[in-house]
């Protein structure tokens, strides 16, 4: 949960709603009920809470504690795949220790957003019997807490990382070999995000590449990976949780590509806030036509 200030060649936004949990939830809500767990400070605008409730996100797990909300300030240049971090303020997030309610702990699907792997593990240990556990991470945690992260990987089903993170974790600069290596370290499925170049999904020892949805204009790539993950995991929750079902995996990946393409068309969460399922389905039909080869 964050307040983001972002600059791109297309403009800028200041103190806007952001954070992995937010982008994920606004994307996943179209496919399955979402219970969010996070922390904000007393400065978190009521309007943001109201937005999430309006969008059908259960925010009972949103803690509000004295202090300031997490803030991130970043800049994107011509290369939208790389963000330059100008400032990070952990604020109340620094001492965040998630505690799940019985309702939250009983969920069948768990997404562990990009936080300290020790916190991710503590959340997982509070779950009753999840049928699917999906995890994200970043280069900071790979470098700082590799041992803890590697232990966590043995307990999850799906790992979602970008290509830089996959290469750092595997020690291999080849995305295919990196993905295959990581599936031998615990996760049954590894999704390697490559920005505008799509994704590689490694499952059952086979690599399945899918392109990104082509966009003529990108305004703000912030949250693209988390909105992809939200649609991907949401689609799996709505359909099949059997990771051996390659067709279901590919459909979920396609939904991820479509929803993340909507996300980058405007700043912050603006495009996701008004997105509807019919719009998603219409764009999915166009995506399928693009990738169909006969």
C-alpha positions in Angstrom: 0.0 0.0 0.0 1.7 3.2 -1.1 1.4 6.8 -2.2 3.5 7.1 -5.4 4.9 10.1 -7.2 5.9 9.2 -10.8 7.5 11.0 -13.7 7.4 9.6 -17.3 7.9 11.1 -20.7 4.1 11.2 -20.9 3.6 13.3 -17.7 3.6 12.8 -14.0 1.5 12.0 -10.9 2.0 13.0 -7.3 1.0 11.2 -4.1 -1.2 8.9 -6.1 -2.6 5.6 -5.0 -0.2 2.7 -5.5 1.5 -0.4 -4.1 1.6 -4.0 -5.1 -1.5 -5.0 -3.0 -3.5 -2.2 -4.7 -2.7 -3.0 -8.3 -3.0 -6.7 -7.7 -6.4 -6.4 -6.0 -7.9 -4.0 -8.6 -6.9 -6.5 -11.3 -7.9 -9.7 -9.5 -11.4 -8.4 -8.5 -12.8 -9.1 -11.9 -12.2 -12.8 -11.5 -12.6 -13.7 -7.9 -13.2 -12.1 -4.4 -10.2 -10.4 -3.0 -9.2 -10.0 0.7 -6.4 -7.4 1.0 -3.9 -7.4 3.8 -1.8 -4.3 4.2 -0.8 -1.3 6.3 -1.2 2.5 5.9 -0.6 5.5 8.0 -3.1 8.0 9.4 -2.4 10.2 6.3 -3.9 7.6 3.9 -6.8 9.4 2.1 -10.3 8.1 2.9 -11.1 8.5 -0.9 -8.7 5.6 -1.6 -10.4 3.3 0.9 -13.8 4.2 -0.6 -12.5 3.5 -4.0 -11.3 0.0 -3.0 -14.6 -0.8 -1.3 -16.5 0.5 -4.4 -14.4 -1.9 -6.5 -15.5 -4.8 -4.3 -12.2 -5.3 -2.5 -12.5 -6.5 1.1 -10.2 -4.2 3.1 -10.9 -5.6 6.5 -7.3 -6.6 6.6 -6.1 -3.0 6.0 -4.4 -1.8 9.2 -4.2 2.0 9.8 -1.5 2.9 12.4 0.0 6.2 13.6 2.5 7.6 11.1 2.9 8.1 7.4 2.1 5.8 4.6 4.8 4.1 2.5 6.0 6.5 -0.3 7.8 5.9 -3.5 9.1 8.4 -5.9 10.3 7.2 -9.3 11.1 8.3 -12.9 10.9 6.4 -16.2 12.9 7.5 -19.2 12.5 6.3 -22.8 13.1 2.7 -21.5 9.8 2.0 -19.7 11.1 -1.4 -18.5 13.5 0.3 -16.0 12.4 2.6 -13.2 14.8 5.0 -11.5 14.0 5.2 -7.8 14.4 8.8 -6.5 13.2 8.2 -3.0 11.7 5.5 -0.9 10.2 6.1 2.5 9.1 2.9 4.4 7.3 4.8 7.2 4.7 2.6 8.8 5.6 -0.3 6.5 8.9 -0.7 8.3 7.4 -2.4 11.3 4.5 -4.1 9.4 3.8 -7.6 10.9 0.7 -9.0 9.1 -1.9 -10.9 11.2 -4.6 -12.9 9.3 -8.1 -13.2 10.5 -9.8 -16.7 10.4 -11.6 -15.6 7.2 -8.4 -14.5 5.5 -6.5 -17.6 6.6 -9.1 -19.9 5.1 -8.7 -18.5 1.6 -7.8 -21.1 -1.0 -5.5 -18.9 -3.0 -2.7 -16.7 -1.5 -0.6 -14.1 -3.3 2.5 -13.0 -1.5 3.3 -9.5 -2.9 6.8 -8.1 -3.0 7.8 -7.8 0.7 10.5 -9.2 3.0 10.6 -13.0 2.5 10.5 -13.5 6.3 7.2 -11.6 6.3 6.0 -13.7 3.3 6.8 -16.9 5.2 5.0 -15.7 8.4 1.9 -15.0 6.4 2.1 -18.4 4.7 2.4 -20.1 8.0 -0.9 -18.5 9.2 -2.8 -20.0 6.2 -5.0 -23.0 6.9 -4.7 -25.0 3.8 -4.2 -22.9 0.6 -4.6 -24.8 -2.7 -2.4 -22.3 -4.6 0.4 -20.1 -3.3 1.9 -17.5 -5.6 4.9 -15.3 -4.8 6.6 -12.2 -6.1 10.0 -10.8 -5.0 12.6 -8.3 -6.2 16.3 -7.9 -6.6 16.7 -6.1 -3.2 15.4 -9.1 -1.3 17.4 -11.5 -3.5 20.6 -9.8 -2.6 19.7 -9.1 1.1 17.9 -12.3 2.1 18.6 -15.0 -0.4 18.7 -17.9 2.0 15.3 -16.9 3.4 13.9 -16.5 -0.1 15.3 -19.8 -1.3 13.6 -21.5 1.7 10.3 -19.9 0.8 10.5 -21.0 -2.8 10.3 -24.6 -1.6 6.9 -23.9 -0.2 5.2 -22.1 -3.0 3.5 -23.2 -6.2 4.1 -20.3 -8.6 6.9 -17.7 -8.7 6.4 -14.5 -10.7 9.6 -12.5 -11.4 11.0 -10.2 -14.0 13.9 -11.3 -16.2 16.5 -9.4 -14.2 15.3 -11.1 -11.0 15.1 -14.5 -12.6 18.7 -14.1 -13.8 19.9 -12.9 -10.4 18.2 -15.8 -8.6 19.5 -18.4 -11.0 22.9 -17.0 -11.8 22.1 -17.5 -15.5 21.7 -14.7 -18.1 19.5 -16.9 -20.3 15.8 -16.5 -19.5 14.9 -20.0 -20.6 17.6 -21.7 -18.5 16.9 -19.3 -15.6 13.2 -20.3 -15.6 13.9 -24.0 -15.8 16.5 -23.7 -13.0 14.0 -22.0 -10.7 11.3 -24.7 -11.3 13.8 -27.2 -9.9 14.1 -25.1 -6.7 10.5 -25.5 -5.6 7.9 -23.7 -7.6 6.0 -25.9 -10.1 5.5 -22.9 -12.4 7.7 -19.9 -13.0 6.6 -16.8 -14.9 9.3 -14.6 -16.2 8.0 -11.1 -17.1 9.8 -9.3 -19.9 7.9 -6.0 -20.1 6.9 -5.1 -23.6 8.3 -8.4 -24.8 5.8 -10.5 -23.0 6.4 -13.4 -20.6 7.9 -16.9 -20.5 6.0 -19.4 -18.5 7.9 -22.5 -17.4 5.7 -25.5 -16.4 6.3 -29.2 -16.5 9.8 -28.7 -17.9 8.3 -26.9 -21.0 8.7 -23.2 -21.8 5.6 -21.4 -23.1 6.3 -17.9 -24.4 3.4 -15.3 -24.8 3.7 -11.8 -26.2 2.6 -8.6 -24.5 -0.5 -6.9 -25.7 0.9 -4.3 -28.2 0.4 -0.7 -27.0 1.1 2.4 -29.2 1.2 4.7 -26.1 2.4 3.9 -22.6 1.8 6.6 -20.0 2.9 5.0 -16.8 4.2 1.4 -16.4 4.0 1.5 -12.6 2.1 -1.5 -11.3 2.2 -3.3 -14.7 3.7 -6.4 -13.1 1.3 -6.4 -10.2 -1.8 -5.9 -12.3 -0.5 -8.8 -14.6 -0.2 -11.0 -11.5 -3.7 -10.0 -10.3 -5.4 -11.0 -13.5 -3.3 -14.1 -13.8 -3.9 -15.4 -10.3 -7.5 -14.2 -10.4 -8.2 -16.1 -13.6 -6.7 -19.3 -12.1 -8.9 -18.9 -9.0 -11.9 -18.4 -11.2 -11.1 -21.4 -13.4 -8.7 -24.2 -12.7 -6.1 -24.4 -9.9 -4.6 -27.5 -11.5 -1.2 -26.2 -12.7 -0.9 -29.2 -15.0 -3.7 -27.7 -17.1 -1.6 -25.8 -19.6 -4.7 -24.4 -21.3 -5.8 -22.8 -18.1 -2.3 -21.4 -17.5 -2.2 -19.9 -20.9 -5.7 -18.3 -20.5 -4.6 -16.8 -17.2 -1.4 -15.5 -18.8 -3.5 -13.9 -21.6 -5.8 -12.2 -19.1 -2.6 -10.9 -17.3 -1.3 -9.5 -20.6 -4.6 -7.8 -21.3 -5.2 -6.2 -17.9 -1.6 -5.0 -17.5 -1.9 -3.3 -20.9 -4.9 -1.4 -19.7 -3.0 -0.4 -16.5 -0.1 1.2 -18.4 -2.5 3.4 -20.5 -2.9 5.9 -17.7 -1.2 7.1 -14.5 -1.5 5.3 -11.2 -4.6 3.2 -10.9 -6.8 5.4 -13.0 -7.4 2.9 -15.8 -7.9 0.0 -13.5 -10.5 1.9 -11.4 -13.0 2.1 -14.3 -12.1 -1.2 -16.0 -15.0 -3.6 -16.5 -15.1 -7.3 -17.3 -16.7 -6.8 -20.8 -13.8 -4.5 -21.7 -11.4 -7.2 -20.6 -13.2 -9.8 -22.7 -13.2 -7.6 -25.7 -9.5 -6.9 -25.5 -8.9 -10.6 -24.9 -10.6 -11.5 -28.1 -8.3 -9.1 -29.9 -5.3 -10.6 -28.2 -6.2 -14.1 -29.2 -6.5 -13.0 -32.8 -3.0 -11.5 -32.6 -1.4 -14.7 -31.2 -3.4 -17.2 -33.3 -1.2 -19.0 -35.8 -2.8 -21.4 -38.3 
